[in-house]
Structure formats: structure tokens, C-alpha cells
Amino acid sequence: MTSPAQAPPQASAPLWLKILVIVMGLLIVAGFVVVAAEIARRMSSPTASRSPASTAYTQRIALPPGGKVVSMTAVGDRLIVHVETPGAPTAAYVVEPRNGTLLGTIDFSPGVPR
């Protein structure tokens, strides 16, 4: 047995390891602060608390004479409105559902089948 006077010196961690542990700890704290700040920002944002159904708007989209809406389909974040008009090609109207803006139309003219 060794006596307390002859105990081997305790090994200390190298300086680079101490610095690495401190830097990683600071990165963890900084990441936590960023996540907490983002959560607080999203919770206090006025647009986050407003649901899409609570925004009322009126938008008129002109159909061709005699045109009628056959169906509507949600595709991604767009609304596709299928419109048929007698004597004219069938069309699809692409609408932005958040504000009712007509983004474009797609005409389906009869033609050569593929």
C-alpha cells in the first residue's frame, strides 16, 4: 500500500478538453435561447393567432357567359375550380384561397389525344 504522502498526483484534463467542454456548453445554451425566442415570437405574432377562417373577404371572379362551376378541389395551397361553358373549352381556374385572387386559368381545348 502506498501512504498518503506517496499518493500519485491526480491527472487533470488537458486544456483543449476544458475549452471544448465550455464551448459546447455555450452552444447548447445559445441554441436553447434561440429556440425559446422563436417559440415566443410565433406565439406573440398577430398572424399566428388568426385562423384562416376568421379573415372574411369578398372576391368576384368573372366566368364566361353561360359558364358554370362544376367542382372545386384543393391542391396543395391552391384551389382549382372546374368551369364548363357551352360551346367553349372546359377550363380550370387556379385561385389563391387565402384572399380569393385568381392566379390563372387552364383551358382544355379538344385536340389530338396523346
Phi and psi in degrees as a GROMACS rama.xvg file:
@    title "Ramachandran Plot"
@    xaxis  label "Phi"
@    yaxis  label "Psi"
@TYPE xy
-100.201  146.164  THR-2
-84.1226  160.292  SER-3
-57.5957  -27.0414  PRO-4
-72.9317  -24.8922  ALA-5
-104.62  17.2356  GLN-6
-64.5977  140.057  ALA-7
-67.5693  147.669  PRO-8
-64.862  144.052  PRO-9
-75.6571  137.706  GLN-10
-79.8203  134.292  ALA-11
-105.007  154.911  SER-12
-68.5145  146.271  ALA-13
-62.6267  156.306  PRO-14
-61.2078  -40.0157  LEU-15
-63.3392  -32.748  TRP-16
-70.5369  -40.175  LEU-17
-63.0034  -43.8902  LYS-18
-63.2143  -42.5255  ILE-19
-61.7162  -42.3939  LEU-20
-64.7693  -41.3647  VAL-21
-64.7104  -44.1351  ILE-22
-63.4746  -43.8958  VAL-23
-64.9272  -38.2191  MET-24
-62.2844  -42.6307  GLY-25
-64.266  -37.9852  LEU-26
-64.2534  -39.5666  LEU-27
-63.9065  -44.2933  ILE-28
-63.9687  -43.991  VAL-29
-62.7558  -41.7259  ALA-30
-62.3392  -41.377  GLY-31
-62.9662  -41.6278  PHE-32
-63.7471  -42.2488  VAL-33
-63.6492  -45.506  VAL-34
-63.3507  -43.8745  VAL-35
-63.8343  -40.6966  ALA-36
-65.2145  -39.0973  ALA-37
-67.7139  -41.0558  GLU-38
-62.3701  -43.8852  ILE-39
-64.3184  -39.6249  ALA-40
-64.456  -43.971  ARG-41
-68.1254  -34.0997  ARG-42
-72.8464  -30.5951  MET-43
-95.3808  -4.00067  SER-44
-69.2014  133.092  SER-45
-66.6019  -27.8277  PRO-46
-77.6618  -23.8438  THR-47
-71.7792  -32.9831  ALA-48
-83.2008  -13.3679  SER-49
-91.009  122.942  ARG-50
-83.9814  154.453  SER-51
-59.3901  -30.9785  PRO-52
-73.04  -19.1138  ALA-53
-82.0043  -13.8083  SER-54
-91.6401  112.559  THR-55
-96.314  139.674  ALA-56
-150.862  161.431  TYR-57
-125.811  123.65  THR-58
-133.874  129.394  GLN-59
-105.635  127.828  ARG-60
-115.351  118.933  ILE-61
-74.5432  128.211  ALA-62
-97.548  156.006  LEU-63
-63.0784  157.206  PRO-64
-55.6819  128.785  PRO-65
82.7573  -0.630606  GLY-66
-75.4654  146.051  GLY-67
-137.998  147.823  LYS-68
-79.3576  123.725  VAL-69
-92.8002  -44.0632  VAL-70
-159.132  164.535  SER-71
-133.189  138.647  MET-72
-136.752  133.548  THR-73
-86.3202  126.005  ALA-74
-128.467  108.238  VAL-75
64.2385  -123.227  GLY-76
-107.796  27.8131  ASP-77
-125.595  158.714  ARG-78
-114.636  125.748  LEU-79
-105.193  121.958  ILE-80
-109.186  119.714  VAL-81
-87.8096  119.785  HIS-82
-120.966  132.428  VAL-83
-115.795  137.397  GLU-84
-129.569  130.156  THR-85
-62.5232  131.537  PRO-86
77.8743  6.10285  GLY-87
-132.633  160.671  ALA-88
-65.998  151.212  PRO-89
-66.4501  146.495  THR-90
-134.725  156.075  ALA-91
-120.271  126.238  ALA-92
-99.3126  127.967  TYR-93
-98.3413  118.985  VAL-94
-121.742  141.271  VAL-95
-83.6871  110.923  GLU-96
-69.6992  -19.5115  PRO-97
-69.9616  -32.6133  ARG-98
-134.944  2.46823  ASN-99
78.2622  13.1035  GLY-100
-73.8826  133.873  THR-101
-79.316  115.676  LEU-102
-86.782  -27.591  LEU-103
170.829  171.751  GLY-104
-127.49  151.443  THR-105
-124.601  118.689  ILE-106
-95.8623  137.406  ASP-107
-112.088  84.9808  PHE-108
-78.3786  143.389  SER-109
-67.2141  137.877  PRO-110
-158.16  -158.74  GLY-111
-76.185  126.647  VAL-112
-67.8608  151.122  PRO-113
